[in-house]
Amino acid sequence: MTDTPATPDATPLRGVTVTFAADAEFSEYNGDARLHDSGWLEVPELRRLFPPDAVSEVRY
């Protein structure tokens, strides 16, 4: 995870449930996120970017 700022190459996801991998700092998040073209998931509320291997599932 990193505190990298948002970039314009992201798709907004509204009202999603994100389940993180077992070794991640967070277990689940409900709210808005942004999916970057690189596969990284940005959660603005947590001010974090998560690499693809840190995310188990995104449900709408």
All heavy atoms as TSV, in Angstrom:
chain	resi	resn	atom	element	x	y	z
A	1	MET	N	N	0.847	-1.177	0.000
A	1	MET	CA	C	0.000	0.000	0.000
A	1	MET	C	C	0.888	1.234	0.000
A	1	MET	O	O	1.971	1.211	0.542
A	1	MET	CB	C	-0.874	0.012	1.228
A	1	MET	CG	C	-1.927	-1.071	1.241
A	1	MET	SD	S	-2.838	-1.096	2.776
A	1	MET	CE	C	-1.557	-1.575	3.908
A	2	THR	N	N	0.344	2.274	-0.572
A	2	THR	CA	C	1.104	3.506	-0.642
A	2	THR	C	C	0.160	4.697	-0.593
A	2	THR	O	O	-1.026	4.558	-0.841
A	2	THR	CB	C	1.975	3.535	-1.922
A	2	THR	OG1	O	2.714	4.740	-1.932
A	2	THR	CG2	C	1.139	3.432	-3.171
A	3	ASP	N	N	0.688	5.840	-0.271
A	3	ASP	CA	C	-0.105	7.065	-0.216
A	3	ASP	C	C	0.013	7.853	-1.513
A	3	ASP	O	O	-0.119	9.055	-1.530
A	3	ASP	CB	C	0.350	7.939	0.945
A	3	ASP	CG	C	-0.028	7.350	2.281
A	3	ASP	OD1	O	-1.042	6.652	2.348
A	3	ASP	OD2	O	0.692	7.581	3.262
A	4	THR	N	N	0.242	7.199	-2.622
A	4	THR	CA	C	0.387	7.848	-3.924
A	4	THR	C	C	-0.901	8.580	-4.290
A	4	THR	O	O	-1.985	8.034	-4.138
A	4	THR	CB	C	0.700	6.798	-5.010
A	4	THR	OG1	O	1.853	6.079	-4.607
A	4	THR	CG2	C	0.947	7.453	-6.341
A	5	PRO	N	N	-0.797	9.811	-4.787
A	5	PRO	CA	C	-1.999	10.574	-5.135
A	5	PRO	C	C	-2.736	9.989	-6.343
A	5	PRO	O	O	-2.175	9.220	-7.117
A	5	PRO	CB	C	-1.455	11.962	-5.461
A	5	PRO	CG	C	-0.030	11.750	-5.787
A	5	PRO	CD	C	0.427	10.543	-5.016
A	6	ALA	N	N	-3.977	10.389	-6.486
A	6	ALA	CA	C	-4.832	9.906	-7.582
A	6	ALA	C	C	-4.288	10.345	-8.934
A	6	ALA	O	O	-3.653	11.379	-9.062
A	6	ALA	CB	C	-6.236	10.443	-7.404
A	7	THR	N	N	-4.537	9.527	-9.939
A	7	THR	CA	C	-4.172	9.864	-11.308
A	7	THR	C	C	-5.418	9.757	-12.175
A	7	THR	O	O	-6.379	9.087	-11.804
A	7	THR	CB	C	-3.076	8.916	-11.831
A	7	THR	OG1	O	-3.561	7.592	-11.752
A	7	THR	CG2	C	-1.791	9.054	-11.052
A	8	PRO	N	N	-5.426	10.387	-13.350
A	8	PRO	CA	C	-6.636	10.404	-14.183
A	8	PRO	C	C	-6.944	9.076	-14.890
A	8	PRO	O	O	-7.951	8.974	-15.566
A	8	PRO	CB	C	-6.350	11.501	-15.193
A	8	PRO	CG	C	-4.880	11.603	-15.247
A	8	PRO	CD	C	-4.389	11.231	-13.874
A	9	ASP	N	N	-6.113	8.058	-14.748
A	9	ASP	CA	C	-6.330	6.786	-15.440
A	9	ASP	C	C	-7.162	5.809	-14.619
A	9	ASP	O	O	-6.979	4.610	-14.694
A	9	ASP	CB	C	-4.988	6.148	-15.817
A	9	ASP	CG	C	-4.213	5.658	-14.609
A	9	ASP	OD1	O	-4.405	6.211	-13.513
A	9	ASP	OD2	O	-3.425	4.709	-14.764
A	10	ALA	N	N	-8.096	6.312	-13.838
A	10	ALA	CA	C	-8.857	5.458	-12.927
A	10	ALA	C	C	-10.356	5.516	-13.223
A	10	ALA	O	O	-10.887	6.546	-13.607
A	10	ALA	CB	C	-8.603	5.866	-11.490
A	11	THR	N	N	-11.020	4.375	-13.011
A	11	THR	CA	C	-12.466	4.265	-13.180
A	11	THR	C	C	-13.122	4.330	-11.805
A	11	THR	O	O	-12.792	3.519	-10.929
A	11	THR	CB	C	-12.822	2.920	-13.845
A	11	THR	OG1	O	-12.143	2.847	-15.095
A	11	THR	CG2	C	-14.317	2.781	-14.037
A	12	PRO	N	N	-14.041	5.266	-11.584
A	12	PRO	CA	C	-14.707	5.346	-10.279
A	12	PRO	C	C	-15.636	4.147	-10.057
A	12	PRO	O	O	-16.330	3.716	-10.978
A	12	PRO	CB	C	-15.512	6.644	-10.342
A	12	PRO	CG	C	-15.307	7.232	-11.676
A	12	PRO	CD	C	-14.448	6.327	-12.484
A	13	LEU	N	N	-15.610	3.610	-8.862
A	13	LEU	CA	C	-16.499	2.524	-8.446
A	13	LEU	C	C	-17.297	3.042	-7.257
A	13	LEU	O	O	-16.722	3.392	-6.231
A	13	LEU	CB	C	-15.683	1.284	-8.040
A	13	LEU	CG	C	-14.692	0.754	-9.066
A	13	LEU	CD1	C	-13.860	-0.364	-8.464
A	13	LEU	CD2	C	-15.414	0.283	-10.312
A	14	ARG	N	N	-18.588	3.107	-7.382
A	14	ARG	CA	C	-19.444	3.668	-6.334
A	14	ARG	C	C	-20.132	2.565	-5.545
A	14	ARG	O	O	-20.693	1.637	-6.123
A	14	ARG	CB	C	-20.510	4.572	-6.948
A	14	ARG	CG	C	-19.957	5.693	-7.783
A	14	ARG	CD	C	-19.589	6.879	-6.935
A	14	ARG	NE	N	-19.106	7.963	-7.778
A	14	ARG	CZ	C	-17.962	8.573	-7.566
A	14	ARG	NH1	N	-17.196	8.223	-6.581
A	14	ARG	NH2	N	-17.581	9.539	-8.363
A	15	GLY	N	N	-20.097	2.653	-4.226
A	15	GLY	CA	C	-20.827	1.746	-3.364
A	15	GLY	C	C	-20.404	0.294	-3.479
A	15	GLY	O	O	-21.248	-0.595	-3.552
A	16	VAL	N	N	-19.107	0.039	-3.502
A	16	VAL	CA	C	-18.613	-1.332	-3.633
A	16	VAL	C	C	-18.188	-1.891	-2.279
A	16	VAL	O	O	-17.967	-1.148	-1.325
A	16	VAL	CB	C	-17.414	-1.412	-4.614
A	16	VAL	CG1	C	-17.846	-1.036	-6.014
A	16	VAL	CG2	C	-16.256	-0.560	-4.153
A	17	THR	N	N	-18.079	-3.203	-2.220
A	17	THR	CA	C	-17.506	-3.888	-1.071
A	17	THR	C	C	-16.210	-4.528	-1.536
A	17	THR	O	O	-16.209	-5.305	-2.489
A	17	THR	CB	C	-18.451	-4.967	-0.517
A	17	THR	OG1	O	-19.655	-4.334	-0.095
A	17	THR	CG2	C	-17.833	-5.714	0.648
A	18	VAL	N	N	-15.120	-4.166	-0.890
A	18	VAL	CA	C	-13.808	-4.689	-1.243
A	18	VAL	C	C	-13.367	-5.643	-0.139
A	18	VAL	O	O	-13.374	-5.285	1.035
A	18	VAL	CB	C	-12.774	-3.552	-1.385
A	18	VAL	CG1	C	-11.396	-4.105	-1.717
A	18	VAL	CG2	C	-13.217	-2.536	-2.421
A	19	THR	N	N	-13.006	-6.855	-0.513
A	19	THR	CA	C	-12.436	-7.814	0.427
A	19	THR	C	C	-10.947	-7.912	0.114
A	19	THR	O	O	-10.561	-8.152	-1.026
A	19	THR	CB	C	-13.091	-9.202	0.281
A	19	THR	OG1	O	-14.498	-9.054	0.448
A	19	THR	CG2	C	-12.556	-10.174	1.314
A	20	PHE	N	N	-10.130	-7.708	1.136
A	20	PHE	CA	C	-8.685	-7.706	0.944
A	20	PHE	C	C	-8.100	-9.083	1.227
A	20	PHE	O	O	-8.699	-9.900	1.922
A	20	PHE	CB	C	-8.040	-6.657	1.852
A	20	PHE	CG	C	-8.459	-5.253	1.505
A	20	PHE	CD1	C	-9.438	-4.607	2.232
A	20	PHE	CD2	C	-7.885	-4.590	0.438
A	20	PHE	CE1	C	-9.844	-3.320	1.904
A	20	PHE	CE2	C	-8.282	-3.305	0.095
A	20	PHE	CZ	C	-9.263	-2.667	0.838
A	21	ALA	N	N	-6.918	-9.331	0.697
A	21	ALA	CA	C	-6.218	-10.594	0.923
A	21	ALA	C	C	-5.934	-10.767	2.412
A	21	ALA	O	O	-5.886	-9.794	3.174
A	21	ALA	CB	C	-4.915	-10.608	0.128
A	22	ALA	N	N	-5.742	-12.003	2.820
A	22	ALA	CA	C	-5.572	-12.336	4.238
A	22	ALA	C	C	-4.414	-11.592	4.900
A	22	ALA	O	O	-4.484	-11.275	6.076
A	22	ALA	CB	C	-5.375	-13.839	4.391
A	23	ASP	N	N	-3.376	-11.288	4.159
A	23	ASP	CA	C	-2.215	-10.622	4.755
A	23	ASP	C	C	-2.268	-9.097	4.664
A	23	ASP	O	O	-1.320	-8.423	5.031
A	23	ASP	CB	C	-0.931	-11.140	4.119
A	23	ASP	CG	C	-0.867	-10.881	2.622
A	23	ASP	OD1	O	-1.915	-10.621	2.008
A	23	ASP	OD2	O	0.244	-10.940	2.078
A	24	ALA	N	N	-3.370	-8.545	4.201
A	24	ALA	CA	C	-3.507	-7.092	4.065
A	24	ALA	C	C	-3.803	-6.443	5.418
A	24	ALA	O	O	-4.295	-7.083	6.340
A	24	ALA	CB	C	-4.613	-6.755	3.078
A	25	GLU	N	N	-3.522	-5.153	5.503
A	25	GLU	CA	C	-3.751	-4.385	6.731
A	25	GLU	C	C	-5.245	-4.268	7.046
A	25	GLU	O	O	-5.641	-4.200	8.195
A	25	GLU	CB	C	-3.140	-2.995	6.552
A	25	GLU	CG	C	-3.306	-2.068	7.732
A	25	GLU	CD	C	-2.694	-0.705	7.481
A	25	GLU	OE1	O	-1.903	-0.534	6.532
A	25	GLU	OE2	O	-3.015	0.203	8.250
A	26	PHE	N	N	-6.083	-4.249	6.018
A	26	PHE	CA	C	-7.526	-4.125	6.180
A	26	PHE	C	C	-8.184	-5.429	5.740
A	26	PHE	O	O	-7.671	-6.128	4.877
A	26	PHE	CB	C	-8.063	-2.974	5.326
A	26	PHE	CG	C	-7.433	-1.646	5.644
A	26	PHE	CD1	C	-6.346	-1.184	4.925
A	26	PHE	CD2	C	-7.923	-0.866	6.683
A	26	PHE	CE1	C	-5.758	0.038	5.224
A	26	PHE	CE2	C	-7.335	0.352	6.988
A	26	PHE	CZ	C	-6.249	0.802	6.262
A	27	SER	N	N	-9.351	-5.760	6.306
A	27	SER	CA	C	-10.029	-6.991	5.896
A	27	SER	C	C	-11.144	-6.703	4.888
A	27	SER	O	O	-11.305	-7.435	3.917
A	27	SER	CB	C	-10.586	-7.740	7.103
A	27	SER	OG	O	-11.516	-6.938	7.794
A	28	GLU	N	N	-11.904	-5.623	5.116
A	28	GLU	CA	C	-13.004	-5.302	4.205
A	28	GLU	C	C	-13.267	-3.809	4.249
A	28	GLU	O	O	-13.060	-3.158	5.266
A	28	GLU	CB	C	-14.255	-6.084	4.595
A	28	GLU	CG	C	-15.347	-6.020	3.545
A	28	GLU	CD	C	-16.485	-6.978	3.840
A	28	GLU	OE1	O	-16.393	-8.142	3.420
A	28	GLU	OE2	O	-17.441	-6.548	4.496
A	29	TYR	N	N	-13.760	-3.284	3.129
A	29	TYR	CA	C	-14.102	-1.870	3.015
A	29	TYR	C	C	-15.391	-1.758	2.225
A	29	TYR	O	O	-15.579	-2.447	1.219
A	29	TYR	CB	C	-12.983	-1.103	2.295
A	29	TYR	CG	C	-13.392	0.281	1.865
A	29	TYR	CD1	C	-13.463	1.320	2.782
A	29	TYR	CD2	C	-13.756	0.544	0.551
A	29	TYR	CE1	C	-13.862	2.586	2.398
A	29	TYR	CE2	C	-14.150	1.805	0.152
A	29	TYR	CZ	C	-14.202	2.822	1.090
A	29	TYR	OH	O	-14.604	4.070	0.711
A	30	ASN	N	N	-16.282	-0.898	2.677
A	30	ASN	CA	C	-17.536	-0.611	1.965
A	30	ASN	C	C	-17.567	0.869	1.630
A	30	ASN	O	O	-17.437	1.704	2.525
A	30	ASN	CB	C	-18.754	-0.953	2.839
A	30	ASN	CG	C	-18.847	-2.423	3.116
A	30	ASN	OD1	O	-19.000	-3.214	2.207
A	30	ASN	ND2	N	-18.718	-2.799	4.377
A	31	GLY	N	N	-17.731	1.182	0.358
A	31	GLY	CA	C	-17.808	2.579	-0.051
A	31	GLY	C	C	-17.341	2.763	-1.479
A	31	GLY	O	O	-17.469	1.875	-2.308
A	32	ASP	N	N	-16.774	3.933	-1.753
A	32	ASP	CA	C	-16.332	4.278	-3.098
A	32	ASP	C	C	-14.845	3.993	-3.257
A	32	ASP	O	O	-14.067	4.107	-2.307
A	32	ASP	CB	C	-16.590	5.751	-3.381
A	32	ASP	CG	C	-18.072	6.096	-3.357
A	32	ASP	OD1	O	-18.895	5.173	-3.522
A	32	ASP	OD2	O	-18.396	7.279	-3.175
A	33	ALA	N	N	-14.469	3.620	-4.470
A	33	ALA	CA	C	-13.069	3.340	-4.784
A	33	ALA	C	C	-12.821	3.733	-6.233
A	33	ALA	O	O	-13.743	4.133	-6.944
A	33	ALA	CB	C	-12.763	1.866	-4.562
A	34	ARG	N	N	-11.572	3.628	-6.650
A	34	ARG	CA	C	-11.206	3.906	-8.045
A	34	ARG	C	C	-10.275	2.797	-8.498
A	34	ARG	O	O	-9.297	2.490	-7.829
A	34	ARG	CB	C	-10.484	5.250	-8.147
A	34	ARG	CG	C	-11.376	6.423	-7.833
A	34	ARG	CD	C	-10.590	7.719	-7.633
A	34	ARG	NE	N	-9.557	7.944	-8.608
A	34	ARG	CZ	C	-9.623	8.854	-9.577
A	34	ARG	NH1	N	-10.680	9.620	-9.681
A	34	ARG	NH2	N	-8.639	9.011	-10.425
A	35	LEU	N	N	-10.590	2.198	-9.645
A	35	LEU	CA	C	-9.760	1.148	-10.217
A	35	LEU	C	C	-8.882	1.755	-11.301
A	35	LEU	O	O	-9.374	2.274	-12.301
A	35	LEU	CB	C	-10.627	0.032	-10.797
A	35	LEU	CG	C	-9.865	-1.144	-11.391
A	35	LEU	CD1	C	-9.000	-1.814	-10.333
A	35	LEU	CD2	C	-10.825	-2.126	-12.013
A	36	HIS	N	N	-7.572	1.693	-11.086
A	36	HIS	CA	C	-6.615	2.255	-12.035
A	36	HIS	C	C	-6.350	1.273	-13.164
A	36	HIS	O	O	-6.455	0.062	-12.987
A	36	HIS	CB	C	-5.312	2.610	-11.313
A	36	HIS	CG	C	-5.470	3.775	-10.390
A	36	HIS	ND1	N	-5.052	5.040	-10.720
A	36	HIS	CD2	C	-6.030	3.864	-9.165
A	36	HIS	CE1	C	-5.335	5.871	-9.727
A	36	HIS	NE2	N	-5.932	5.176	-8.769
A	37	ASP	N	N	-5.981	1.797	-14.322
A	37	ASP	CA	C	-5.672	0.967	-15.485
A	37	ASP	C	C	-4.572	-0.049	-15.176
A	37	ASP	O	O	-4.524	-1.124	-15.754
A	37	ASP	CB	C	-5.245	1.830	-16.670
A	37	ASP	CG	C	-6.389	2.658	-17.229
A	37	ASP	OD1	O	-7.563	2.370	-16.891
A	37	ASP	OD2	O	-6.114	3.594	-17.998
A	38	SER	N	N	-3.714	0.270	-14.234
A	38	SER	CA	C	-2.607	-0.607	-13.850
A	38	SER	C	C	-3.071	-1.781	-12.977
A	38	SER	O	O	-2.293	-2.670	-12.681
A	38	SER	CB	C	-1.564	0.197	-13.074
A	38	SER	OG	O	-2.147	0.706	-11.876
A	39	GLY	N	N	-4.357	-1.753	-12.546
A	39	GLY	CA	C	-4.876	-2.806	-11.684
A	39	GLY	C	C	-4.868	-2.439	-10.212
A	39	GLY	O	O	-5.424	-3.155	-9.383
A	40	TRP	N	N	-4.244	-1.335	-9.867
A	40	TRP	CA	C	-4.213	-0.898	-8.473
A	40	TRP	C	C	-5.576	-0.326	-8.105
A	40	TRP	O	O	-6.238	0.316	-8.917
A	40	TRP	CB	C	-3.134	0.154	-8.272
A	40	TRP	CG	C	-1.744	-0.424	-8.235
A	40	TRP	CD1	C	-1.141	-1.104	-9.238
A	40	TRP	CD2	C	-0.839	-0.371	-7.164
A	40	TRP	NE1	N	0.116	-1.477	-8.855
A	40	TRP	CE2	C	0.327	-1.040	-7.572
A	40	TRP	CE3	C	-0.876	0.181	-5.888
A	40	TRP	CZ2	C	1.433	-1.181	-6.757
A	40	TRP	CZ3	C	0.234	0.050	-5.078
A	40	TRP	CH2	C	1.365	-0.626	-5.507
A	41	LEU	N	N	-5.993	-0.546	-6.867
A	41	LEU	CA	C	-7.270	-0.058	-6.372
A	41	LEU	C	C	-7.019	1.080	-5.391
A	41	LEU	O	O	-6.314	0.907	-4.394
A	41	LEU	CB	C	-8.040	-1.176	-5.669
A	41	LEU	CG	C	-9.454	-0.790	-5.240
A	41	LEU	CD1	C	-10.384	-0.741	-6.447
A	41	LEU	CD2	C	-9.975	-1.764	-4.206
A	42	GLU	N	N	-7.589	2.230	-5.687
A	42	GLU	CA	C	-7.455	3.397	-4.821
A	42	GLU	C	C	-8.706	3.526	-3.961
A	42	GLU	O	O	-9.819	3.471	-4.473
A	42	GLU	CB	C	-7.278	4.653	-5.667
A	42	GLU	CG	C	-7.170	5.917	-4.854
A	42	GLU	CD	C	-7.071	7.150	-5.721
A	42	GLU	OE1	O	-7.080	7.033	-6.967
A	42	GLU	OE2	O	-7.014	8.233	-5.144
A	43	VAL	N	N	-8.501	3.696	-2.660
A	43	VAL	CA	C	-9.611	3.926	-1.734
A	43	VAL	C	C	-9.384	5.308	-1.128
A	43	VAL	O	O	-8.624	5.452	-0.164
A	43	VAL	CB	C	-9.683	2.827	-0.646
A	43	VAL	CG1	C	-10.837	3.097	0.295
A	43	VAL	CG2	C	-9.819	1.451	-1.279
A	44	PRO	N	N	-10.015	6.342	-1.718
A	44	PRO	CA	C	-9.774	7.711	-1.266
A	44	PRO	C	C	-10.056	7.929	0.227
A	44	PRO	O	O	-9.315	8.657	0.886
A	44	PRO	CB	C	-10.721	8.552	-2.128
A	44	PRO	CG	C	-10.925	7.734	-3.354
A	44	PRO	CD	C	-10.914	6.312	-2.875
A	45	GLU	N	N	-11.084	7.300	0.743
A	45	GLU	CA	C	-11.423	7.473	2.159
A	45	GLU	C	C	-10.288	7.004	3.069
A	45	GLU	O	O	-10.048	7.580	4.126
A	45	GLU	CB	C	-12.698	6.704	2.489
A	45	GLU	CG	C	-13.205	6.941	3.891
A	45	GLU	CD	C	-14.520	6.231	4.153
A	45	GLU	OE1	O	-15.346	6.136	3.232
A	45	GLU	OE2	O	-14.704	5.768	5.277
A	46	LEU	N	N	-9.577	5.964	2.657
A	46	LEU	CA	C	-8.442	5.453	3.426
A	46	LEU	C	C	-7.128	6.098	3.005
A	46	LEU	O	O	-6.094	5.862	3.621
A	46	LEU	CB	C	-8.327	3.932	3.252
A	46	LEU	CG	C	-9.534	3.104	3.660
A	46	LEU	CD1	C	-9.292	1.635	3.347
A	46	LEU	CD2	C	-9.842	3.287	5.144
A	47	ARG	N	N	-7.189	6.904	1.924
A	47	ARG	CA	C	-6.015	7.558	1.342
A	47	ARG	C	C	-4.920	6.539	1.048
A	47	ARG	O	O	-3.761	6.722	1.393
A	47	ARG	CB	C	-5.509	8.670	2.250
A	47	ARG	CG	C	-6.511	9.786	2.379
A	47	ARG	CD	C	-6.070	10.941	3.171
A	47	ARG	NE	N	-4.782	10.752	3.833
A	47	ARG	CZ	C	-4.226	11.634	4.622
A	47	ARG	NH1	N	-4.828	12.754	4.856
A	47	ARG	NH2	N	-3.064	11.403	5.182
A	48	ARG	N	N	-5.325	5.444	0.369
A	48	ARG	CA	C	-4.396	4.361	0.057
A	48	ARG	C	C	-4.608	3.826	-1.349
A	48	ARG	O	O	-5.715	3.859	-1.880
A	48	ARG	CB	C	-4.606	3.183	1.006
A	48	ARG	CG	C	-4.462	3.497	2.445
A	48	ARG	CD	C	-3.072	3.215	2.891
A	48	ARG	NE	N	-3.072	3.245	4.353
A	48	ARG	CZ	C	-2.053	3.642	5.052
A	48	ARG	NH1	N	-0.968	4.022	4.474
A	48	ARG	NH2	N	-2.115	3.660	6.361
A	49	LEU	N	N	-3.543	3.305	-1.903
A	49	LEU	CA	C	-3.569	2.543	-3.146
A	49	LEU	C	C	-3.175	1.114	-2.798
A	49	LEU	O	O	-2.189	0.896	-2.094
A	49	LEU	CB	C	-2.556	3.098	-4.149
A	49	LEU	CG	C	-3.002	4.239	-5.027
A	49	LEU	CD1	C	-1.820	4.786	-5.821
A	49	LEU	CD2	C	-4.095	3.812	-5.966
A	50	PHE	N	N	-3.940	0.149	-3.271
A	50	PHE	CA	C	-3.663	-1.249	-2.992
A	50	PHE	C	C	-3.264	-1.958	-4.278
A	50	PHE	O	O	-3.963	-1.841	-5.285
A	50	PHE	CB	C	-4.908	-1.934	-2.402
A	50	PHE	CG	C	-5.313	-1.378	-1.071
A	50	PHE	CD1	C	-6.220	-0.335	-0.992
A	50	PHE	CD2	C	-4.782	-1.884	0.101
A	50	PHE	CE1	C	-6.603	0.195	0.229
A	50	PHE	CE2	C	-5.157	-1.361	1.334
A	50	PHE	CZ	C	-6.059	-0.320	1.403
A	51	PRO	N	N	-2.163	-2.721	-4.263
A	51	PRO	CA	C	-1.766	-3.467	-5.458
A	51	PRO	C	C	-2.768	-4.583	-5.734
A	51	PRO	O	O	-3.499	-5.009	-4.830
A	51	PRO	CB	C	-0.387	-4.028	-5.091
A	51	PRO	CG	C	-0.384	-4.084	-3.605
A	51	PRO	CD	C	-1.256	-2.954	-3.140
A	52	PRO	N	N	-2.815	-5.080	-6.960
A	52	PRO	CA	C	-3.795	-6.117	-7.308
A	52	PRO	C	C	-3.748	-7.349	-6.404
A	52	PRO	O	O	-4.786	-7.921	-6.086
A	52	PRO	CB	C	-3.426	-6.482	-8.748
A	52	PRO	CG	C	-2.753	-5.263	-9.285
A	52	PRO	CD	C	-2.028	-4.660	-8.111
A	53	ASP	N	N	-2.576	-7.744	-5.942
A	53	ASP	CA	C	-2.484	-8.946	-5.107
A	53	ASP	C	C	-2.977	-8.735	-3.677
A	53	ASP	O	O	-3.104	-9.691	-2.917
A	53	ASP	CB	C	-1.065	-9.518	-5.111
A	53	ASP	CG	C	-0.034	-8.574	-4.520
A	53	ASP	OD1	O	-0.336	-7.382	-4.312
A	53	ASP	OD2	O	1.092	-9.041	-4.271
A	54	ALA	N	N	-3.275	-7.491	-3.296
A	54	ALA	CA	C	-3.804	-7.216	-1.954
A	54	ALA	C	C	-5.331	-7.257	-1.926
A	54	ALA	O	O	-5.932	-7.202	-0.861
A	54	ALA	CB	C	-3.316	-5.851	-1.467
A	55	VAL	N	N	-5.962	-7.342	-3.088
A	55	VAL	CA	C	-7.418	-7.329	-3.190
A	55	VAL	C	C	-7.917	-8.715	-3.609
A	55	VAL	O	O	-7.520	-9.229	-4.643
A	55	VAL	CB	C	-7.885	-6.265	-4.211
A	55	VAL	CG1	C	-9.402	-6.295	-4.376
A	55	VAL	CG2	C	-7.416	-4.888	-3.783
A	56	SER	N	N	-8.767	-9.303	-2.782
A	56	SER	CA	C	-9.331	-10.622	-3.110
A	56	SER	C	C	-10.564	-10.510	-3.996
A	56	SER	O	O	-10.753	-11.297	-4.902
A	56	SER	CB	C	-9.736	-11.368	-1.833
A	56	SER	OG	O	-8.616	-11.669	-1.074
A	57	GLU	N	N	-11.422	-9.505	-3.693
A	57	GLU	CA	C	-12.693	-9.413	-4.406
A	57	GLU	C	C	-13.241	-7.993	-4.319
A	57	GLU	O	O	-13.071	-7.310	-3.307
A	57	GLU	CB	C	-13.686	-10.380	-3.767
A	57	GLU	CG	C	-15.052	-10.423	-4.391
A	57	GLU	CD	C	-15.986	-11.405	-3.705
A	57	GLU	OE1	O	-15.848	-11.619	-2.488
A	57	GLU	OE2	O	-16.842	-11.940	-4.392
A	58	VAL	N	N	-13.912	-7.570	-5.387
A	58	VAL	CA	C	-14.659	-6.307	-5.405
A	58	VAL	C	C	-16.076	-6.650	-5.819
A	58	VAL	O	O	-16.295	-7.206	-6.889
A	58	VAL	CB	C	-14.041	-5.286	-6.382
A	58	VAL	CG1	C	-14.884	-4.023	-6.430
A	58	VAL	CG2	C	-12.611	-4.964	-6.003
A	59	ARG	N	N	-17.046	-6.349	-4.937
A	59	ARG	CA	C	-18.453	-6.626	-5.234
A	59	ARG	C	C	-19.210	-5.311	-5.379
A	59	ARG	O	O	-19.007	-4.386	-4.618
A	59	ARG	CB	C	-19.080	-7.453	-4.103
A	59	ARG	CG	C	-18.498	-8.839	-3.975
A	59	ARG	CD	C	-19.194	-9.645	-2.893
A	59	ARG	NE	N	-19.307	-9.023	-1.584
A	59	ARG	CZ	C	-18.384	-9.092	-0.619
A	59	ARG	NH1	N	-17.269	-9.776	-0.823
A	59	ARG	NH2	N	-18.582	-8.523	0.530
A	60	TYR	N	N	-20.116	-5.295	-6.340
A	60	TYR	CA	C	-20.948	-4.116	-6.593
A	60	TYR	C	C	-22.267	-4.243	-5.892
A	60	TYR	O	O	-22.784	-5.285	-5.676
A	60	TYR	CB	C	-21.203	-3.949	-8.093
A	60	TYR	CG	C	-19.939	-3.634	-8.849
A	60	TYR	CD1	C	-19.140	-4.660	-9.354
A	60	TYR	CD2	C	-19.543	-2.336	-9.035
A	60	TYR	CE1	C	-17.972	-4.381	-10.039
A	60	TYR	CE2	C	-18.368	-2.048	-9.725
A	60	TYR	CZ	C	-17.601	-3.089	-10.213
A	60	TYR	OH	O	-16.450	-2.802	-10.899
